[in-house]
Amino acid sequence: MTEHAHSHTDSQGHGHSHSNGHSHSHAHGVAPNADRRWLRAALILLTAYMAVEVAIGVIAQSLALISDAAHMLTDAVSIVLALIAMRLAARPARGGYTYGLKRAEILSAQANGITLLLLSVWLAYEAVDRLIEPPEVAGGLVLVTALSGIVVNLICVWLISKANRSSLNVEGAYQHILTDLFGFIATAVSGLVVMTTGFAQADSIASLVVVALMLKAGTGLVRESGRIFMEAAPAGIDPDAIGDHLVAQDQVVEIHDLHIWQITSGQPALSAHILVAPGGDCHKVRRGLQALLSRRYGITHATLQVDHVGEDGDADDVLILGPRPDPGTTDPAPHATDPASSHCEDAHGPVHRPGPHEH
């Protein structure tokens, strides 16, 4: 039996001996440049203008203005949730929350996306109803209000662009305000059309444009936050390709129980069980794989369990990719216990081996 040890170095630089290698070359928290002042400034401006827009929308009987105000409400809520989530995510991990509260931002992003979708359904219904029976719309008032809304949104886009956008929340709020800007442009055009031609349905058509933008933004937020909650691999990362790349490294015989997920937005994590050839250097293999993951895939939070093939089974076990013959047969072909089953009672996920392999 080959004698070996496995090392682990924690984030404080203390060495420990156990079977897992865990890379901690990154900080698990809100980036220090997350400037809440920019978000608060945008929130105050949005809220103040939104109140004015709702009042003018009611007076002018413009659903387009009310739709824009409703979108601005979701923007304001997303900023509030982002501020709360930033504070929660900054709390240290303790007790049962071993990752801390970093997914608070994902909860708020999902809540914001669902709100957008529900609100868009109501606004779409109202817009279609007004297409059938259009009310009198004060086109001039709509035009002036929408033009001022464009200015307000441009200022808010600039303010939020100054904040930390690595958070799914902050980036979501930024994209919402950006799409809101296009909504105000559509509303301004509708106001101009109503004022010059008297075509009142233009207001409802502009509302449907805003609804389409809200649906797109809401669907994107729900999809991205849902992927994180379902422990899916981050977008753009192919776990099978990573498994094949890792198992192709020197001395690596097999990789199984490979999992890749996101702790929160911008923080991918990976865990895997690595089997190394008898006599191989487990320390060297682990360090090489973690360096590869960090350099090639940007995964710096990697937990790798590294073992030698057969160390939990018979010392003479060898890796045979074919099936074990049935007991009692006279098949002279050599066989061995599958190394994955030697180490894991319930191995799960694809198995990666050098050369021909199955997924």
KEKE-3310 file (N, C-alpha, C; in steps of 0.2 Angstrom, whole numbers, plus 5000, padded with zeros to 4 digits):
npx = (5004:5003:5010:5003:4999:4986:4985:4979:4976:4971:4962:4969:4981:4985:4991:4983:4980:4971:4959:4954:4957:4956:4954:4957:4958:4951:4940:4925:4913:4904:4910:4923:4922:4908:4898:4886:4881:4879:4868:4858:4857:4852:4840:4832:4830:4823:4811:4806:4803:4794:4783:4778:4776:4766:4755:4754:4751:4738:4731:4732:4727:4735:4740:4752:4761:4758:4762:4776:4779:4775:4785:4796:4794:4797:4810:4814:4811:4820:4832:4831:4830:4842:4851:4848:4851:4865:4869:4865:4872:4885:4887:4896:4899:4890:4885:4871:4872:4883:4888:4886:4875:4874:4866:4855:4854:4851:4839:4832:4833:4826:4813:4811:4811:4800:4790:4790:4786:4772:4767:4768:4759:4747:4747:4748:4735:4727:4732:4728:4714:4712:4716:4705:4695:4699:4704:4702:4718:4730:4741:4751:4755:4759:4770:4779:4781:4787:4799:4806:4807:4816:4828:4829:4831:4843:4851:4850:4855:4868:4872:4870:4879:4891:4891:4895:4894:4894:4886:4871:4859:4862:4866:4855:4846:4852:4850:4837:4833:4839:4832:4820:4823:4822:4808:4803:4806:4798:4786:4787:4787:4774:4766:4769:4764:4750:4747:4750:4742:4731:4729:4724:4726:4740:4745:4742:4749:4762:4762:4762:4775:4783:4778:4783:4797:4798:4794:4805:4815:4811:4810:4823:4829:4822:4826:4840:4842:4835:4843:4854:4848:4844:4856:4863:4877:4887:4882:4890:4899:4905:4902:4906:4916:4925:4928:4933:4945:4952:4954:4963:4975:4991:4994:4981:4968:4954:4939:4925:4909:4908:4904:4898:4894:4885:4889:4884:4880:4894:4902:4908:4909:4917:4917:4925:4929:4944:4954:4970:4984:4992:5005:5006:5008:4998:4997:5004:4996:4983:4986:4990:4978:4969:4976:4974:4960:4958:4966:4961:4947:4942:4938:4940:4936:4938:4935:4943:4943:4956:4962:4971:4970:4962:4965:4956:4951:4957:4974:4979:4971:4966:4963:4950:4941:4930:4915:4913:4915:4901:4899:4906:4908:4919:4927:4943:4947:4955:4949:4943:4937:4927:4935:4927:4917:4924:4926:4915:4900:4888:4890:4888:4883:4892:4906:4922:4936:4952:4955:4943:4927:4912:4897)
npy = (4994:5011:5024:5039:5057:5069:5087:5102:5119:5133:5149:5157:5152:5141:5125:5109:5092:5081:5072:5081:5094:5111:5126:5143:5156:5167:5180:5178:5187:5203:5214:5225:5237:5240:5252:5259:5272:5277:5269:5273:5286:5285:5278:5288:5298:5291:5287:5299:5305:5295:5296:5309:5306:5296:5304:5313:5304:5299:5311:5314:5303:5293:5277:5273:5281:5278:5264:5266:5271:5261:5252:5259:5258:5245:5245:5253:5245:5235:5241:5244:5231:5226:5234:5229:5216:5217:5221:5210:5200:5203:5199:5188:5170:5159:5147:5137:5143:5140:5146:5159:5173:5174:5172:5180:5190:5184:5179:5191:5196:5186:5188:5201:5199:5190:5199:5209:5201:5198:5211:5215:5207:5212:5225:5222:5217:5229:5237:5231:5232:5246:5248:5243:5251:5266:5279:5297:5305:5316:5321:5331:5333:5320:5319:5329:5324:5312:5315:5322:5311:5303:5310:5309:5295:5293:5299:5291:5279:5282:5284:5271:5264:5268:5260:5244:5231:5218:5210:5201:5207:5221:5223:5219:5229:5239:5235:5236:5249:5254:5248:5254:5266:5265:5263:5275:5282:5276:5280:5294:5295:5290:5300:5311:5307:5306:5319:5326:5318:5313:5300:5290:5277:5275:5277:5265:5256:5260:5256:5243:5240:5244:5234:5222:5224:5223:5210:5203:5207:5203:5189:5185:5188:5179:5167:5167:5168:5157:5146:5147:5144:5131:5124:5124:5123:5137:5149:5146:5138:5121:5107:5093:5095:5101:5090:5081:5088:5089:5075:5072:5075:5073:5057:5056:5045:5044:5053:5057:5061:5074:5091:5107:5123:5138:5149:5162:5175:5177:5169:5155:5137:5122:5104:5088:5070:5063:5051:5044:5037:5022:5025:5038:5056:5063:5076:5084:5082:5087:5101:5105:5103:5112:5124:5124:5124:5137:5145:5142:5142:5150:5146:5147:5142:5127:5111:5097:5079:5068:5053:5037:5024:5010:5010:5009:4997:4981:4979:4975:4979:4983:4995:4991:4994:4987:4976:4967:4950:4937:4929:4912:4910:4904:4913:4919:4932:4946:4955:4969:4978:4992:5007:5018:5013:5008:5018:5026:5024:5028:5033:5047:5057:5060:5049:5052:5046:5043:5042:5032:5036:5037:5047)
npz = (5000:4996:5004:5009:5011:5013:5010:5016:5015:5024:5023:5031:5030:5038:5039:5037:5039:5029:5018:5008:4997:4997:4989:4992:4986:4985:4989:4999:4998:4998:4986:4990:4984:4982:4981:4990:4991:4978:4973:4983:4979:4966:4969:4977:4967:4957:4965:4968:4955:4950:4958:4954:4940:4941:4945:4935:4924:4928:4927:4913:4908:4903:4899:4895:4902:4915:4915:4913:4925:4933:4930:4934:4947:4950:4947:4958:4969:4966:4968:4982:4987:4983:4991:5004:5002:5000:5012:5020:5014:5017:5030:5041:5039:5049:5062:5056:5043:5032:5021:5024:5021:5007:4997:4998:4989:4977:4980:4981:4968:4961:4967:4962:4948:4947:4951:4941:4930:4934:4935:4921:4915:4920:4915:4901:4899:4902:4892:4880:4882:4881:4868:4862:4866:4866:4877:4879:4877:4884:4873:4873:4886:4889:4881:4886:4899:4897:4890:4900:4909:4901:4903:4918:4919:4912:4920:4931:4926:4924:4938:4943:4936:4942:4953:4961:4950:4950:4956:4955:4957:4957:4944:4938:4941:4935:4921:4921:4922:4911:4901:4904:4900:4886:4886:4890:4879:4869:4874:4873:4859:4857:4863:4855:4843:4846:4849:4837:4827:4833:4835:4846:4850:4850:4862:4870:4862:4864:4878:4877:4871:4882:4891:4884:4886:4900:4902:4895:4904:4916:4914:4911:4924:4932:4926:4928:4942:4945:4940:4949:4961:4958:4958:4946:4934:4931:4918:4902:4907:4904:4912:4908:4899:4907:4916:4907:4903:4915:4919:4909:4914:4920:4929:4933:4935:4936:4937:4947:4954:4951:4953:4949:4953:4958:4972:4974:4963:4952:4960:4957:4961:4964:4966:4968:4966:4965:4957:4958:4950:4957:4968:4963:4965:4976:4982:4973:4961:4966:4968:4955:4948:4954:4951:4937:4936:4941:4933:4920:4920:4929:4942:4958:4970:4974:4979:4982:4983:4985:4980:4980:4967:4972:4985:4995:4993:4987:4987:4976:4966:4949:4936:4926:4912:4907:4910:4926:4926:4927:4943:4945:4932:4919:4913:4908:4908:4916:4930:4940:4954:4951:4953:4957:4964:4974:4982:4984:4991:4985:4971:4961:4946:4931:4925:4922:4913:4906:4889:4879:4886:4896:4898)
capx = (5000:5007:5009:5003:4995:4983:4985:4974:4978:4965:4963:4973:4988:4987:4991:4979:4980:4965:4958:4952:4961:4951:4957:4953:4962:4947:4936:4918:4909:4903:4916:4924:4920:4901:4897:4879:4879:4876:4862:4854:4855:4847:4833:4829:4828:4818:4805:4803:4800:4789:4777:4776:4773:4759:4750:4752:4748:4731:4728:4732:4724:4740:4742:4759:4765:4757:4766:4783:4779:4775:4792:4801:4793:4800:4817:4816:4811:4826:4837:4830:4832:4850:4854:4847:4855:4872:4870:4865:4878:4892:4888:4900:4896:4890:4879:4869:4873:4890:4890:4883:4868:4876:4861:4850:4854:4848:4832:4829:4833:4820:4807:4810:4809:4793:4785:4790:4781:4765:4765:4768:4752:4741:4748:4746:4728:4725:4734:4723:4707:4712:4716:4698:4691:4704:4701:4706:4724:4733:4747:4757:4757:4763:4777:4784:4783:4791:4805:4809:4808:4822:4833:4830:4833:4850:4855:4850:4859:4875:4873:4871:4885:4896:4891:4897:4889:4896:4880:4865:4854:4864:4866:4848:4843:4855:4847:4830:4833:4841:4826:4815:4824:4819:4801:4801:4807:4792:4780:4787:4784:4767:4763:4770:4759:4743:4747:4750:4738:4725:4728:4724:4729:4747:4747:4742:4754:4768:4762:4764:4782:4785:4777:4788:4803:4797:4794:4811:4820:4809:4811:4830:4831:4820:4830:4847:4842:4833:4849:4858:4845:4844:4863:4866:4883:4886:4882:4896:4904:4902:4905:4908:4922:4930:4929:4938:4951:4955:4956:4968:4981:4996:4993:4974:4965:4947:4936:4918:4906:4910:4899:4900:4888:4887:4887:4880:4882:4901:4906:4907:4912:4917:4919:4925:4933:4949:4958:4976:4987:4996:5012:5006:5009:4992:4998:5005:4990:4978:4989:4990:4971:4967:4979:4971:4954:4958:4969:4958:4940:4941:4935:4945:4933:4938:4936:4945:4945:4961:4964:4974:4966:4962:4968:4951:4950:4962:4980:4981:4966:4969:4957:4948:4935:4925:4911:4915:4911:4897:4902:4905:4910:4926:4931:4949:4949:4956:4944:4944:4932:4927:4937:4922:4913:4928:4927:4909:4894:4883:4893:4883:4886:4896:4912:4927:4942:4956:4953:4936:4923:4905:4895)
capy = (5000:5017:5029:5046:5061:5075:5093:5107:5125:5137:5155:5160:5150:5136:5118:5104:5085:5077:5070:5086:5100:5116:5132:5149:5161:5173:5182:5176:5192:5208:5217:5231:5243:5240:5259:5260:5279:5278:5266:5277:5292:5283:5277:5294:5301:5287:5287:5306:5306:5290:5299:5314:5303:5293:5309:5316:5299:5299:5317:5314:5297:5289:5271:5272:5284:5273:5258:5268:5272:5254:5249:5263:5255:5238:5247:5256:5240:5231:5244:5243:5224:5225:5237:5225:5210:5218:5221:5203:5196:5205:5196:5182:5164:5156:5143:5133:5146:5140:5151:5166:5175:5177:5171:5185:5194:5179:5179:5197:5196:5182:5192:5207:5196:5188:5205:5211:5197:5199:5217:5215:5203:5217:5231:5220:5217:5236:5240:5228:5235:5252:5247:5242:5257:5271:5285:5304:5306:5322:5320:5336:5332:5314:5320:5333:5320:5306:5318:5323:5304:5301:5313:5306:5288:5294:5301:5285:5274:5284:5283:5264:5262:5269:5255:5238:5228:5211:5207:5200:5213:5228:5222:5218:5236:5243:5234:5238:5256:5255:5246:5259:5272:5264:5263:5282:5285:5274:5284:5301:5295:5290:5307:5315:5304:5308:5326:5328:5315:5312:5293:5288:5270:5275:5277:5258:5253:5261:5252:5236:5240:5243:5227:5218:5225:5221:5203:5201:5208:5198:5182:5184:5188:5173:5161:5167:5166:5150:5142:5147:5140:5123:5122:5122:5126:5144:5149:5147:5132:5115:5102:5088:5097:5102:5084:5078:5091:5087:5068:5071:5078:5067:5053:5056:5039:5044:5059:5056:5065:5081:5096:5114:5127:5145:5151:5167:5178:5179:5165:5148:5133:5115:5098:5082:5065:5062:5045:5045:5031:5020:5028:5045:5061:5066:5083:5088:5082:5092:5108:5106:5103:5118:5129:5123:5127:5144:5149:5141:5142:5156:5143:5147:5139:5120:5106:5090:5074:5065:5046:5032:5019:5004:5011:5007:4990:4976:4982:4973:4981:4987:4998:4988:4998:4982:4974:4961:4944:4935:4923:4905:4909:4902:4918:4920:4939:4949:4960:4972:4982:4999:5012:5023:5010:5007:5024:5030:5020:5030:5038:5051:5061:5057:5047:5054:5042:5044:5038:5032:5036:5038:5052)
capz = (5000:4995:5010:5007:5015:5009:5013:5015:5017:5024:5020:5035:5029:5042:5036:5040:5035:5028:5011:5004:4995:4996:4987:4995:4984:4983:4995:4999:5001:4993:4984:4994:4980:4982:4984:4991:4990:4971:4973:4986:4975:4961:4972:4979:4961:4954:4969:4967:4949:4949:4961:4949:4934:4942:4946:4928:4920:4929:4924:4906:4906:4899:4902:4894:4908:4921:4913:4914:4932:4936:4928:4938:4954:4951:4948:4964:4973:4965:4972:4989:4989:4982:4997:5009:5001:5001:5020:5023:5011:5020:5037:5041:5039:5056:5063:5050:5036:5031:5016:5026:5018:5001:4992:4999:4983:4972:4982:4979:4961:4959:4968:4957:4942:4947:4951:4934:4926:4936:4933:4914:4913:4921:4910:4895:4899:4902:4886:4875:4883:4879:4861:4859:4868:4868:4881:4877:4880:4883:4870:4874:4893:4889:4878:4890:4905:4894:4889:4907:4911:4898:4907:4924:4918:4910:4926:4935:4923:4926:4945:4945:4932:4946:4959:4960:4946:4950:4960:4950:4959:4954:4937:4936:4942:4929:4915:4921:4921:4904:4897:4906:4896:4880:4887:4890:4872:4866:4877:4870:4852:4857:4865:4849:4838:4849:4849:4830:4823:4836:4835:4853:4852:4850:4869:4871:4858:4868:4884:4875:4871:4889:4893:4881:4889:4907:4901:4894:4910:4921:4912:4912:4931:4935:4924:4930:4949:4946:4939:4955:4966:4956:4958:4939:4932:4928:4911:4899:4909:4903:4917:4905:4896:4912:4918:4902:4904:4922:4919:4904:4917:4922:4935:4935:4932:4935:4941:4947:4959:4949:4954:4948:4955:4960:4978:4972:4957:4952:4964:4955:4966:4961:4970:4964:4969:4960:4958:4956:4949:4962:4968:4961:4971:4977:4983:4966:4957:4968:4967:4948:4946:4957:4947:4931:4937:4943:4927:4913:4921:4934:4947:4963:4976:4972:4984:4978:4987:4981:4983:4975:4965:4976:4992:5000:4991:4988:4985:4969:4961:4943:4932:4920:4910:4905:4916:4929:4924:4932:4947:4943:4925:4918:4909:4911:4908:4923:4932:4946:4956:4948:4958:4960:4969:4980:4987:4985:4991:4981:4967:4957:4941:4926:4927:4917:4912:4900:4883:4878:4892:4895:4902)
cpx = (5004:5005:5008:4999:4992:4983:4980:4976:4972:4967:4967:4981:4990:4986:4987:4980:4974:4964:4956:4957:4956:4955:4953:4957:4958:4943:4928:4914:4908:4909:4917:4922:4912:4899:4889:4877:4876:4869:4857:4852:4850:4840:4829:4826:4823:4811:4802:4799:4794:4782:4774:4773:4767:4754:4748:4749:4740:4728:4727:4729:4728:4742:4750:4763:4764:4761:4773:4784:4779:4782:4797:4800:4797:4808:4819:4816:4817:4832:4837:4832:4839:4853:4854:4851:4862:4873:4870:4871:4885:4892:4892:4896:4896:4884:4878:4870:4880:4892:4888:4876:4869:4871:4855:4849:4850:4840:4828:4828:4827:4814:4806:4808:4802:4788:4785:4785:4774:4763:4764:4761:4747:4741:4746:4738:4725:4726:4729:4716:4707:4713:4709:4694:4696:4701:4705:4712:4727:4740:4753:4759:4761:4770:4782:4786:4788:4798:4809:4811:4815:4828:4834:4833:4841:4854:4856:4855:4867:4877:4874:4877:4891:4897:4894:4892:4890:4890:4874:4860:4856:4864:4859:4844:4846:4851:4840:4829:4835:4835:4820:4816:4821:4811:4799:4802:4801:4786:4781:4785:4777:4763:4764:4765:4752:4742:4746:4744:4731:4724:4729:4727:4736:4749:4747:4747:4761:4768:4764:4771:4785:4784:4782:4795:4803:4797:4801:4816:4818:4810:4819:4832:4828:4824:4837:4847:4840:4839:4853:4855:4845:4851:4866:4873:4882:4886:4889:4901:4901:4906:4909:4915:4927:4932:4934:4945:4955:4958:4962:4975:4985:4994:4986:4971:4958:4945:4928:4916:4908:4904:4901:4893:4890:4884:4882:4883:4890:4905:4905:4911:4912:4920:4920:4930:4938:4953:4964:4979:4991:5003:5012:5006:5002:4992:4999:4999:4985:4980:4988:4983:4968:4969:4976:4964:4953:4961:4964:4950:4938:4937:4940:4942:4932:4939:4937:4947:4950:4963:4968:4969:4967:4964:4962:4948:4956:4968:4982:4976:4969:4962:4956:4941:4929:4921:4914:4911:4906:4900:4901:4907:4917:4930:4937:4951:4950:4951:4946:4938:4932:4929:4932:4918:4917:4928:4920:4903:4888:4886:4888:4887:4890:4903:4917:4934:4946:4954:4945:4932:4916:4903:4887)
cpy = (5006:5022:5036:5050:5066:5081:5098:5114:5130:5144:5159:5157:5144:5129:5113:5097:5082:5076:5075:5091:5105:5123:5138:5155:5167:5174:5181:5181:5198:5212:5223:5238:5244:5247:5260:5267:5280:5275:5270:5283:5291:5281:5283:5297:5297:5287:5294:5307:5301:5293:5304:5311:5299:5298:5312:5311:5298:5305:5317:5308:5293:5283:5270:5276:5280:5267:5260:5269:5266:5251:5252:5260:5249:5240:5249:5250:5235:5234:5243:5236:5223:5228:5232:5219:5211:5218:5214:5199:5197:5202:5189:5176:5161:5152:5138:5136:5146:5144:5158:5167:5177:5176:5175:5189:5190:5179:5185:5198:5192:5185:5197:5204:5194:5194:5208:5207:5198:5206:5218:5212:5208:5222:5229:5220:5224:5239:5237:5231:5242:5253:5247:5248:5263:5277:5292:5304:5313:5321:5324:5334:5325:5315:5324:5328:5315:5309:5319:5316:5301:5304:5310:5299:5288:5295:5295:5279:5276:5283:5276:5261:5263:5264:5249:5234:5220:5207:5207:5205:5219:5228:5222:5225:5240:5242:5236:5245:5258:5253:5251:5265:5271:5265:5271:5285:5283:5278:5291:5301:5294:5296:5312:5313:5306:5315:5329:5325:5313:5304:5290:5281:5270:5274:5269:5254:5254:5257:5245:5235:5240:5236:5222:5218:5222:5213:5200:5202:5203:5191:5180:5184:5181:5167:5161:5165:5159:5145:5141:5143:5132:5121:5120:5125:5133:5144:5150:5141:5126:5110:5096:5089:5098:5095:5080:5081:5089:5080:5067:5073:5072:5064:5053:5050:5040:5050:5057:5061:5073:5086:5103:5118:5134:5146:5157:5170:5180:5174:5157:5143:5126:5110:5092:5077:5063:5055:5045:5038:5029:5023:5035:5050:5065:5074:5087:5088:5087:5099:5109:5107:5110:5124:5129:5126:5134:5148:5148:5143:5147:5153:5143:5144:5131:5116:5099:5085:5069:5058:5042:5027:5013:5004:5009:5000:4986:4980:4980:4975:4985:4989:4994:4991:4993:4980:4968:4955:4941:4929:4916:4904:4907:4907:4920:4927:4942:4954:4963:4976:4989:5003:5016:5020:5008:5012:5027:5025:5021:5036:5041:5055:5057:5055:5049:5049:5044:5040:5038:5032:5037:5043:5050)
cpz = (5000:5001:5007:5012:5010:5013:5012:5018:5018:5022:5025:5035:5034:5038:5040:5036:5035:5020:5006:5003:4994:4994:4989:4993:4983:4990:4994:5002:4996:4992:4988:4990:4979:4985:4984:4990:4983:4970:4977:4982:4970:4963:4974:4972:4958:4958:4968:4961:4948:4952:4957:4943:4935:4942:4939:4923:4921:4926:4917:4903:4901:4902:4901:4900:4914:4921:4915:4922:4936:4935:4933:4946:4955:4951:4955:4969:4972:4968:4979:4991:4988:4988:5003:5008:5002:5008:5023:5020:5014:5027:5036:5042:5047:5057:5057:5043:5035:5026:5018:5023:5011:4996:4993:4993:4977:4974:4980:4972:4958:4961:4964:4950:4941:4947:4944:4929:4927:4934:4925:4912:4914:4916:4903:4894:4898:4895:4880:4876:4880:4871:4858:4860:4871:4872:4877:4881:4878:4880:4872:4881:4893:4886:4882:4896:4902:4893:4895:4910:4908:4902:4914:4923:4916:4916:4931:4933:4924:4933:4946:4941:4937:4952:4956:4956:4945:4953:4954:4951:4956:4947:4934:4936:4936:4923:4915:4919:4914:4900:4898:4901:4889:4880:4887:4883:4868:4868:4874:4863:4852:4858:4859:4844:4840:4848:4842:4826:4826:4837:4843:4855:4852:4858:4872:4868:4862:4875:4883:4874:4877:4892:4891:4884:4896:4906:4900:4900:4915:4920:4913:4919:4934:4933:4927:4938:4950:4945:4945:4960:4964:4956:4951:4938:4930:4921:4908:4901:4908:4907:4914:4902:4901:4915:4913:4902:4910:4921:4914:4907:4919:4928:4937:4931:4931:4939:4941:4953:4957:4949:4953:4949:4957:4967:4978:4966:4957:4956:4962:4960:4962:4967:4966:4968:4963:4962:4955:4955:4955:4962:4966:4967:4971:4978:4977:4962:4959:4966:4959:4945:4948:4953:4940:4931:4938:4936:4921:4914:4926:4940:4953:4970:4974:4978:4981:4983:4983:4984:4978:4973:4969:4983:4997:4998:4992:4985:4978:4964:4955:4940:4926:4918:4908:4911:4919:4927:4929:4937:4944:4935:4924:4913:4912:4911:4915:4924:4938:4948:4953:4954:4961:4965:4975:4985:4988:4985:4986:4976:4962:4952:4936:4928:4921:4918:4906:4895:4882:4885:4891:4900:4903)
residu = (MET:THR:GLU:HIS:ALA:HIS:SER:HIS:THR:ASP:SER:GLN:GLY:HIS:GLY:HIS:SER:HIS:SER:ASN:GLY:HIS:SER:HIS:SER:HIS:ALA:HIS:GLY:VAL:ALA:PRO:ASN:ALA:ASP:ARG:ARG:TRP:LEU:ARG:ALA:ALA:LEU:ILE:LEU:LEU:THR:ALA:TYR:MET:ALA:VAL:GLU:VAL:ALA:ILE:GLY:VAL:ILE:ALA:GLN:SER:LEU:ALA:LEU:ILE:SER:ASP:ALA:ALA:HIS:MET:LEU:THR:ASP:ALA:VAL:SER:ILE:VAL:LEU:ALA:LEU:ILE:ALA:MET:ARG:LEU:ALA:ALA:ARG:PRO:ALA:ARG:GLY:GLY:TYR:THR:TYR:GLY:LEU:LYS:ARG:ALA:GLU:ILE:LEU:SER:ALA:GLN:ALA:ASN:GLY:ILE:THR:LEU:LEU:LEU:LEU:SER:VAL:TRP:LEU:ALA:TYR:GLU:ALA:VAL:ASP:ARG:LEU:ILE:GLU:PRO:PRO:GLU:VAL:ALA:GLY:GLY:LEU:VAL:LEU:VAL:THR:ALA:LEU:SER:GLY:ILE:VAL:VAL:ASN:LEU:ILE:CYS:VAL:TRP:LEU:ILE:SER:LYS:ALA:ASN:ARG:SER:SER:LEU:ASN:VAL:GLU:GLY:ALA:TYR:GLN:HIS:ILE:LEU:THR:ASP:LEU:PHE:GLY:PHE:ILE:ALA:THR:ALA:VAL:SER:GLY:LEU:VAL:VAL:MET:THR:THR:GLY:PHE:ALA:GLN:ALA:ASP:SER:ILE:ALA:SER:LEU:VAL:VAL:VAL:ALA:LEU:MET:LEU:LYS:ALA:GLY:THR:GLY:LEU:VAL:ARG:GLU:SER:GLY:ARG:ILE:PHE:MET:GLU:ALA:ALA:PRO:ALA:GLY:ILE:ASP:PRO:ASP:ALA:ILE:GLY:ASP:HIS:LEU:VAL:ALA:GLN:ASP:GLN:VAL:VAL:GLU:ILE:HIS:ASP:LEU:HIS:ILE:TRP:GLN:ILE:THR:SER:GLY:GLN:PRO:ALA:LEU:SER:ALA:HIS:ILE:LEU:VAL:ALA:PRO:GLY:GLY:ASP:CYS:HIS:LYS:VAL:ARG:ARG:GLY:LEU:GLN:ALA:LEU:LEU:SER:ARG:ARG:TYR:GLY:ILE:THR:HIS:ALA:THR:LEU:GLN:VAL:ASP:HIS:VAL:GLY:GLU:ASP:GLY:ASP:ALA:ASP:ASP:VAL:LEU:ILE:LEU:GLY:PRO:ARG:PRO:ASP:PRO:GLY:THR:THR:ASP:PRO:ALA:PRO:HIS:ALA:THR:ASP:PRO:ALA:SER:SER:HIS:CYS:GLU:ASP:ALA:HIS:GLY:PRO:VAL:HIS:ARG:PRO:GLY:PRO:HIS:GLU:HIS)
# end
